Amino acid sequence: MTAQQRAAAETRFRAALEDRLGPPEQVATLLRQLMQAERDGEAVAPELVRRWERANAAARYTGLQSLADVTAAWFEVSVSS
């Protein structure tokens, strides 16, 4: 994958994730909630988990469109404290 293809895929992924979850601040808030619950061993509201899983799967699909020859790719989502 070229750097240009990677950048375009990342842009598509980010846009699709934000389309489903809201602006970057809302994406970060949801991800922090999920990460904190996992760290603390707490149960997470099933609707939050489903929302993240659906948004992430749709964004991954969108991000990888037009990259049919790429089979081992992923997107990393991280938030700063």
N, C-alpha and C positions, 0 to 999 in steps of 0.2 A: 504494500500500500504506500502510495506516495504521501509526502507531507501535505500536499494540497487535498488529496482525498481524505486523509485523516482529519484535517481541519474542517472540511465540509461535513463529514460525518459527525464530528463533535458538535458543530453548530446545529445540525438537524436534531441531534439527540437533545441538546439543551433546550431548543425551541419547543420540541414536542413535550418534554418534561414540564416546562413552564406553562405550556398550553393546558395541561391537565391538572397541574397543582397550583398554579399561580406564579407570581413573580419570584425571583430568586430568594427573597427573604422567607416566603412561605414554604418553598422547597426546603430550605435550610432548617426551618422550624420543625417541619414534619420529620426530617431525617434526624435531627437532634433528639426529638422525642423517642423515636424508635431506638436510637443508639443508647440513650440513657436508660431506657427500660431494660434493654438487653444487658447492659453493664450491671444494673441493680438487681437483675434476676426477677424483674416484675413482669406481670402480664401486660400485654399491650392490647388496647382496644382492637378487636378484630377488624372493625371498619377502617382503622388507620393502616393496618397491615395490608388489607386488600387494596386500599387506595394507592399505597406506595407500589405494591406489586404490579397492579394494573398499569399505573402510569409509567413505571420503569420498563415493563415489557413492551408497551406501545412505543415508548421513546427509543428503546433499543431497535425495534423493528424499523422505525422511521430512520434512525441514524444509519443503519446498515443498508438501506435501500440503495440500489445501483452499485452495490459492492458484492455481486453474486459470487465472485471468485474468492472472496475472503471468508474463511470458515472458522478461524480462531481469533475472534476479536471481542473485545468487551469495552465498556465505558466505566470509568471510575468516577464516582461522585464523592466528594469530600466537602466538609465544612470546617471552617476555623472556629475556634472557641469564642 
